[in-house]
């Protein structure tokens, strides 16, 4: 029996006609779940294999970083980072970020993988082959068939997103503590958290399903999903996160400009550069009465600060002598979960809209 025949037979059993209405709804959903498994077992197995391979890679490659962090903590480098061995340990850890960056890239494009290979063919394959005409003549509604597929695959991809996101956070922790160029605020790490990775994966599935229902051909639907979901991921990672993190920042004048400069910053604060664990947004200088210094004046002030590095005059003292104040806007560390939660909820809303549009589309098919 082919997959299409199995689906049609099971769908007919899953939603009995008027003479068999005594069958429990739970039993109908159970039969639909069996249909989804028979039809998409290859997708389930492939996704499990992919996720297990990613998880194993993250665990194995993350061991050296955790071992280095243990040495860093044992040498009291967290409280005294300028201690003699601490710089060497930090540099050694910073030189091992390539595997982390590669794994992070894979997780960044996970929604694209899900959308192209799971979402797009979900409906498009049946519409292209015409098997939907028989399946939709059964008593089971089109909405119920679609929801059974999306729910089962959605549980799979969101569960994988949660697990992989937690493993990546564990791997990123040593780099973040040591200050080796990795932070929870970095755009790639931000979208690969357990919450957002799960939400993005679900959106990729739902968006691919909608595109498949509109395009109605498998290969063109997969290509369209690649462009649409891939473009969305690139836009969010390259532009969206930094724009989001510039909303309503806090401001401080307790940071020195050495190593920062003025203008847009857009990077995490490391030791001595700002509030610990924060994201630096922008920096500027003001003259007395709050007058903003122009670019040329700010550059001259920075040159004076750079020339005074070898003198006994500190940067705050030099700024005070010239009646200049240095300001930095930043997002404090405690806001990260708030940003994560808000963005995740918006992504889930988009996923819901995509599924509702897919349902509407299927209901009007003839």
Order of alpha helices (4+ residues) and beta strands (2+ residues): alpha-alpha-alpha-alpha-alpha-alpha-alpha-alpha-alpha-alpha-alpha-alpha-beta-beta-beta-alpha-alpha-beta-alpha
